[in-house]
Amino acid sequence: MMRNVVMFGLAALMSVGGAMTSAQAAPSVERGDYLVNSIAGCGNCHTPLGPNGSEMDKALSGRLVEQSDQYTAIAPNLTPAGEIKDWTDAQLMKAIREGIRPDGKVLGPPMPFEVYKGLSDSDLSSIVMYLRTVPAVENDPGKSEYKIPLPPAWGPPITTVADVPEGVTVEYGAYLAGPMGHCTVCHTTFGPMGPMFETHLGQGGVEFPGPWGVSVSANITPTGLAEFSDADIAKMITTGTRPDGSAMLPPMPYGYYAHIKPDDVSAIILYLRSLPPKP
């Protein structure tokens, strides 16, 4: 049941080849700006890094995200100077939500397609509208290379995904922590096929190497959060600071999360408190 809430592959939320099940909000550049630069944290992967962190004068122009024995992952240039300038809005939406390029090729990790499939039509349209308005930055970060086989698709084609009503609710918190913010991906224990949502949702334990060393995603179920108040959790999410004042490590995009609306933070916390406790 909880996996259905997180993955949003529900009949009530997503229709594959069917009709919408609820009214959609009107997409807007303002909504896209808010999502991209807060909970979605797109720039955490798509903005080049300099010696002092993200180079915001080159925002969203792409960079090397991860290099391993399995693949070299390049986040592409999402500004109007990048390849997507020649894509239609529908093609860009399909690439984000389904991981399928206009030429039919499948995009690979670490894009979290396992939850992006639950992005609502209106929110995804808003994101695309916003990306069309950002300053064009000439930057060619290169192409991703995969030494592992990619699936022919990350799931069945998606026709439409309905909105989840905004509010301080478990349901909206699940949407923000799942499809929009993909918190549940990084904070769910990985198995051979990726995050084990069915059995280890929110249990953490995923290692993230980087210039900071190696950080490990925390248990965000009620077990791991038991010692923290809601205010403590909100502070950790939006400032990267623990209650004792110590700094938390990347790759959580605290600079972006600082812009999440307080009600949205409260919805996320409400959802996390509702998860089945995991050791």
C-alpha positions in Angstrom: 0.0 0.0 0.0 2.7 2.5 1.0 4.6 1.8 -2.3 1.6 2.8 -4.2 1.6 6.1 -2.4 5.3 6.7 -3.1 5.5 5.4 -6.7 2.2 7.0 -7.7 1.5 4.3 -10.2 -2.1 4.4 -8.9 -5.2 4.3 -11.0 -6.3 7.3 -9.1 -3.2 9.3 -10.1 -1.9 7.9 -13.3 -3.6 6.7 -16.4 -1.7 4.8 -19.0 -3.7 5.1 -22.2 -6.7 6.4 -20.2 -8.3 9.6 -19.2 -7.5 12.0 -16.4 -9.1 11.3 -13.1 -9.0 14.8 -11.6 -8.9 18.4 -12.7 -5.5 19.7 -13.6 -4.1 23.0 -12.4 -3.1 25.5 -15.0 0.7 25.2 -15.7 2.8 28.4 -15.2 6.3 29.6 -15.5 6.1 30.7 -11.8 5.2 27.2 -10.7 8.0 25.8 -12.8 10.5 28.3 -11.3 9.5 27.3 -7.8 9.7 23.5 -8.4 13.0 23.6 -10.4 14.7 25.9 -7.8 13.4 24.3 -4.7 12.1 20.7 -4.1 13.1 19.3 -7.5 16.6 20.7 -7.2 17.4 20.2 -10.9 20.5 22.4 -10.7 22.0 20.0 -8.2 22.9 17.8 -11.1 22.5 20.1 -14.2 24.5 23.1 -13.0 28.3 23.0 -13.4 30.4 22.9 -10.3 33.3 25.2 -9.6 35.8 25.3 -6.7 33.2 27.1 -4.5 30.2 25.0 -5.5 27.6 25.5 -8.2 28.4 28.1 -10.8 25.1 29.9 -10.9 26.1 32.1 -13.8 26.0 28.8 -15.8 22.9 27.5 -14.2 21.3 24.3 -15.7 24.0 24.1 -18.5 25.0 20.6 -17.7 28.0 18.7 -16.1 29.6 15.4 -15.3 27.5 13.9 -12.5 28.9 10.5 -11.8 31.8 8.4 -13.2 32.1 4.7 -12.2 33.0 1.3 -13.7 29.4 1.0 -14.8 28.9 4.4 -16.5 29.8 8.0 -17.0 26.7 10.0 -16.4 26.4 13.5 -17.9 23.6 15.8 -17.0 22.8 17.7 -20.2 22.4 21.4 -20.9 18.8 22.3 -20.1 19.1 25.9 -21.2 17.8 27.1 -24.6 21.4 26.8 -25.9 21.3 23.0 -25.3 20.0 20.2 -27.4 16.5 20.5 -26.0 16.0 23.7 -28.0 15.1 21.5 -30.9 12.8 19.3 -28.9 9.0 19.9 -28.7 7.5 20.4 -25.2 5.9 17.0 -25.5 9.3 15.4 -26.3 11.0 17.1 -23.4 8.2 16.0 -21.1 8.6 12.4 -22.3 12.3 12.5 -21.7 11.9 13.7 -18.2 9.1 11.5 -17.1 9.8 8.3 -19.2 13.5 8.5 -20.0 12.9 8.3 -23.8 14.7 10.7 -26.1 13.0 12.0 -29.3 15.2 9.6 -31.3 13.8 6.7 -29.2 17.0 6.0 -27.2 16.6 5.3 -23.5 18.2 7.7 -21.0 20.0 6.1 -18.1 20.8 6.6 -14.4 21.1 8.4 -12.1 17.9 10.2 -13.3 15.2 8.7 -11.0 12.7 7.6 -13.6 11.2 5.1 -11.1 9.5 8.1 -9.4 9.6 10.8 -12.2 6.9 8.7 -13.9 4.6 10.1 -11.2 5.1 13.8 -12.1 1.8 15.4 -12.8 1.0 16.8 -16.2 0.6 20.3 -15.0 3.8 20.4 -12.9 5.8 18.8 -15.7 4.4 21.4 -18.1 5.3 24.1 -15.7 8.9 22.8 -15.4 9.2 22.8 -19.2 7.7 26.3 -19.5 10.3 27.5 -17.0 13.2 25.8 -18.8 12.3 27.6 -22.0 12.7 31.0 -20.2 16.1 30.5 -18.5 19.2 32.3 -19.9 20.9 30.4 -22.7 24.3 29.2 -21.7 26.7 27.8 -24.3 28.2 24.7 -22.7 28.7 21.2 -24.0 29.2 18.8 -21.0 29.5 15.8 -23.3 27.5 12.6 -23.6 26.7 9.9 -21.1 28.3 6.4 -21.7 26.9 3.2 -20.2 28.8 -0.1 -19.8 25.7 -1.7 -18.4 22.6 -2.7 -20.4 19.8 -0.3 -20.2 16.2 -1.5 -20.3 14.2 -0.9 -23.5 11.9 1.4 -21.4 11.5 2.3 -17.8 7.8 1.3 -17.9 4.8 1.5 -20.1 4.0 4.8 -22.0 2.4 7.4 -19.8 -0.6 9.3 -21.2 -1.5 11.5 -18.2 -0.9 12.0 -14.5 -3.4 13.9 -12.4 -2.5 16.6 -9.9 -2.2 15.8 -6.2 -4.0 18.6 -4.3 -1.7 20.9 -2.5 -1.9 21.0 1.2 -0.3 19.8 4.5 -1.4 16.2 3.9 0.3 12.8 3.7 -0.7 12.5 0.1 0.9 15.7 -1.0 3.9 15.1 1.1 4.3 11.7 -0.6 4.1 13.4 -4.0 6.8 16.0 -3.0 9.1 13.4 -1.4 8.6 10.9 -4.2 8.0 12.0 -7.8 9.0 15.7 -7.3 11.9 15.6 -4.9 12.9 11.9 -5.3 13.8 11.8 -1.6 12.5 8.3 -1.4 15.0 7.2 -4.1 18.1 8.3 -2.3 16.8 7.3 1.1 15.7 3.8 0.2 18.1 0.9 0.5 19.4 -0.2 -2.9 19.3 -3.8 -4.2 20.5 -5.2 -7.5 17.6 -3.6 -9.4 17.7 -0.2 -7.6 15.7 1.1 -4.6 13.8 -1.6 -2.8 10.6 0.3 -2.2 8.6 -2.8 -1.3 10.8 -3.8 1.7 13.2 -1.0 2.5 11.3 2.3 1.8 13.0 5.1 3.6 15.5 2.9 5.4 18.6 4.6 4.0 22.1 3.2 3.8 23.0 4.4 0.3 26.5 5.6 -0.1 27.3 8.8 -2.0 31.0 9.4 -2.7 32.2 12.9 -3.6 34.7 15.6 -2.9 33.3 15.6 0.7 34.2 11.9 1.2 31.4 9.4 1.5 28.0 10.3 2.9 25.3 7.7 3.7 21.6 8.4 3.3 19.8 8.4 6.6 16.9 6.4 7.8 13.9 8.8 7.3 11.2 6.4 8.6 9.8 7.1 12.1 12.6 5.0 13.5 15.3 7.3 12.2 13.4 10.5 13.0 12.2 9.6 16.4 14.7 11.8 18.3 13.9 14.9 16.1 11.0 17.3 16.4 9.3 18.6 13.3 11.2 21.8 13.7 14.5 19.9 13.8 13.6 18.0 10.6 12.6 21.2 8.8 15.9 22.8 9.8 17.9 19.8 8.6 16.0 19.7 5.2 16.2 23.5 4.5 19.6 24.4 6.0 21.6 21.2 6.2 22.2 21.7 9.9 21.6 19.2 12.6 20.0 20.2 15.9 23.5 20.2 17.5 24.7 22.7 15.0 26.9 20.4 13.0 26.8 20.5 9.2 25.3 17.8 7.1 27.0 16.5 3.9 26.0 16.7 0.3 24.6 15.5 -2.1 21.3 16.8 -0.6 20.8 20.2 -2.3 20.2 22.3 0.8 20.6 25.5 -1.1 17.6 24.6 -3.2 15.6 23.1 -0.3 16.0 26.5 1.5 13.4 27.8 -0.9 10.7 25.1 -0.2 7.5 26.7 1.1 7.0 26.0 4.9 3.7 24.2 4.1 5.4 22.0 1.7 8.1 21.1 4.2 5.3 20.3 6.7 3.6 18.0 4.2 6.9 16.2 3.6 7.4 15.7 7.4 3.9 14.5 7.8 4.4 11.9 5.1 7.7 10.8 6.6 6.1 10.3 10.0 3.5 8.1 8.3 6.0 5.6 6.8 6.3 2.1 8.3 9.1 2.2 10.8 12.3 0.5 9.6 15.3 -0.6 11.7 
